[in-house]
């Protein structure tokens, strides 16, 4: 498998999932401005959507969208418990978290990385982020991870998104539970390995 990524972007979550899985994989960076991969390929010929992450499977199929990629990876190694079994209510809770992180957190960070975003748009997004992060802080205050005592791909995604706070002057220190959570997840070997490979450490 090969993961196409941009350092520190949402593709980091898929990278962490791959690292935690123990499965063999390769990575190739993508310049999202030029749409060229590190080897000089036209990324839009690989992924017509033009953004990361994209996972090229061993059979030649391409899988896109972080939550789908992470669930695919998790399902290849059920013994690692990166995602609950599909027939359990816990899997739906994971789906709920992946959707919440994608639509309520990830998307509210987007205006801050968009040069065309207005100050009003950014202000509204920041207000949304503060409300949503307050909710997340309550949810992790008495738990090791999002689903309880076991790390899941939901944690890979949340950790990645929380890492963007420092780039938009959003102080996570307002929520000590989030700071402690970020430190817990960030200390994991798989997370450290993925970040090191992307030049983030």
C-alpha positions in Angstrom: 0.0 0.0 0.0 1.1 3.6 -0.6 -0.3 6.6 1.2 -0.2 9.9 -0.6 0.1 12.7 2.1 1.0 16.2 2.9 3.0 16.7 6.1 0.8 17.7 9.0 -2.4 17.7 7.0 -5.5 15.5 7.7 -3.6 12.7 6.0 -1.5 12.4 9.2 -4.4 10.6 10.7 -4.3 7.9 8.0 -0.5 7.7 8.4 -0.9 7.1 12.2 -3.5 4.4 11.5 -1.1 2.7 9.1 1.8 2.9 11.6 -0.4 1.6 14.4 -1.6 -1.3 12.2 1.8 -2.8 11.7 1.0 -3.4 8.0 3.6 -2.8 5.4 3.2 0.5 3.5 5.0 3.3 1.7 4.4 7.0 1.7 4.7 9.7 -0.9 4.4 13.4 -0.3 2.2 15.6 -2.5 2.6 19.3 -3.2 -1.0 20.4 -3.1 -0.3 23.7 -4.9 1.5 22.1 -7.9 -0.4 18.8 -7.7 2.8 17.0 -8.1 4.0 14.0 -6.0 7.5 13.8 -4.7 8.4 11.5 -7.6 7.1 14.1 -10.1 3.8 12.4 -11.0 0.7 14.4 -11.7 -1.4 13.7 -8.5 -4.7 14.5 -10.3 -4.0 11.5 -12.5 -3.8 9.4 -9.3 -6.6 11.1 -7.4 -9.0 13.2 -9.5 -10.1 15.0 -6.3 -6.7 16.5 -6.1 -6.3 16.3 -2.3 -5.0 14.0 0.3 -5.1 11.4 1.8 -5.3 8.8 -0.9 -4.3 5.2 -0.4 -3.2 3.1 -3.3 -4.0 -0.5 -2.5 -1.9 -3.5 -3.5 -4.5 -4.5 -6.0 -4.3 -1.2 -7.8 -7.5 0.3 -6.4 -7.4 3.8 -4.9 -9.3 4.6 -1.7 -9.9 8.3 -0.7 -11.3 10.2 2.3 -9.5 9.8 5.6 -12.3 8.1 7.6 -12.8 5.5 4.9 -9.0 4.9 4.6 -8.6 4.6 8.4 -11.5 2.1 8.7 -10.1 0.0 5.8 -6.7 -0.1 7.5 -8.3 -1.0 10.9 -10.4 -3.8 9.4 -7.2 -5.4 7.9 -5.9 -6.0 11.5 -8.9 -6.7 13.7 -6.7 -8.0 16.5 -5.2 -4.5 16.9 -8.7 -3.1 17.9 -8.2 0.1 15.9 -11.9 0.0 15.2 -14.7 -2.0 16.9 -16.2 -4.9 15.1 -18.8 -3.8 12.5 -21.7 -5.6 14.3 -21.3 -3.7 17.6 -22.8 -0.4 18.9 -19.2 0.7 19.5 -18.6 0.8 15.8 -21.5 3.3 15.4 -20.0 5.4 18.2 -16.8 5.4 16.3 -18.7 6.5 13.1 -20.3 9.2 15.2 -16.9 10.5 16.3 -15.3 10.3 12.8 -18.3 12.3 11.4 -18.2 14.9 14.3 -14.4 15.4 13.9 -14.7 15.8 10.2 -17.7 18.1 10.0 -17.6 20.0 13.3 -13.8 20.3 14.0 -11.9 19.7 10.7 -14.2 21.9 8.6 -14.1 24.7 11.1 -10.3 24.9 11.0 -10.5 25.2 7.2 -11.1 29.0 6.9 -7.9 29.7 8.8 -5.9 28.0 6.0 -7.9 29.6 3.2 -6.4 33.0 2.0 -9.8 34.0 0.7 -11.7 33.5 4.0 -13.2 36.7 5.4 -12.6 37.8 9.0 -16.3 37.2 9.7 -16.1 33.6 8.5 -13.0 33.0 10.6 -14.7 34.6 13.7 -17.7 32.3 13.2 -15.5 29.3 12.7 -13.5 30.1 15.9 -16.7 30.4 17.9 -17.8 27.0 16.6 -14.5 25.5 17.4 -14.5 26.7 21.0 -18.0 25.3 21.6 -17.1 22.0 20.0 -13.8 21.6 21.7 -15.5 22.3 25.1 -17.8 19.3 24.3 -14.8 17.1 23.4 -13.0 18.1 26.6 -15.9 16.9 28.6 -16.0 13.6 26.7 -12.3 12.8 27.3 -12.1 14.1 30.8 -12.6 10.8 32.4 -11.4 8.5 29.6 -8.0 7.5 28.2 -9.3 7.7 24.6 -12.5 8.5 22.7 -14.0 5.1 23.0 -12.7 4.3 26.5 -9.4 2.6 27.4 -8.4 1.5 23.9 -6.8 3.7 21.2 -8.8 3.8 18.0 -8.6 5.5 14.6 -10.9 8.2 16.0 -8.1 9.2 18.3 -5.7 9.4 15.3 -8.1 11.8 13.6 -8.8 13.9 16.7 -5.1 14.2 17.6 -4.3 15.3 14.1 -7.0 18.0 14.1 -6.0 19.3 17.6 -2.5 19.7 16.3 -3.7 22.5 14.1 -4.7 24.7 17.0 -1.2 26.1 17.4 -1.2 27.4 13.8 -4.3 29.5 14.4 -3.5 30.9 17.8 -6.1 28.7 19.5 -4.9 28.0 23.0 -5.9 24.4 24.0 -4.8 25.3 27.5 -8.4 26.5 28.2 -9.2 22.8 28.2 -6.7 20.9 30.4 -8.4 17.6 29.5 -7.6 18.2 25.8 -4.0 19.0 26.6 -3.6 15.8 28.7 -5.4 13.8 25.9 -3.1 15.2 23.2 0.0 14.4 25.3 -1.3 10.8 25.9 -2.0 10.2 22.2 1.2 12.0 21.1 3.4 9.8 23.3 2.3 6.6 21.4 5.1 4.9 19.4 2.9 4.8 16.2 2.1 8.5 16.5 5.7 9.4 17.1 6.8 7.3 14.1 4.3 8.9 11.7 5.1 12.4 12.8 8.9 11.7 12.5 8.4 10.4 9.0 6.6 13.6 8.1 9.3 15.8 9.6 6.9 17.1 12.3 9.2 16.2 15.2 
